[in-house]
Amino acid sequence: MACDNTHPCPCVNTACSNHGKCCDCVAAHKGGGELPACLR
């Protein structure tokens, strides 16, 4: 899956391995039944 972000990542969790890769981040959180910080 291509993940071309057109906006800077607003997430405050800069230590996350998915920081700046929104597609991967949302997929990882959704798989765990939660929301990433940027969507809370």
N, C-alpha and C positions, 0 to 999 in steps of 0.2 A: 504494500500500500504506500503510495507516495504521500508525503507529509510536508507540503510546502506551506510554511506559516508566512502570512503576509503582514502580521502585526507582532510587535514585541510580546514576549510571554509575560503576563501580569502576575504569575504565581510567585508567592513569597518564599516557597520552599526551594531555594536555589541549590540545596544539597541533593535533590532528587535526580536520579539518573535519567529521568524523562523530562527534566526541565528544558523548556524551549521546543519540545517535540510534542505539540498538542495532541496529535492523533494517537501517539503511543501512550501518552499520559492518560487521556480520557479512556482509552481501551483498557488500560491496566486498572484504573479505579472502577470502571463500570463492571469489570470482571469480578471485583471484590465487593460489589454492591454499595459502593460509596461514590462521592463526588470529589473531583480534584479541588484544591483550594480556590482556583480561579472561578469555579462555578458555584461556590457556596454563597 
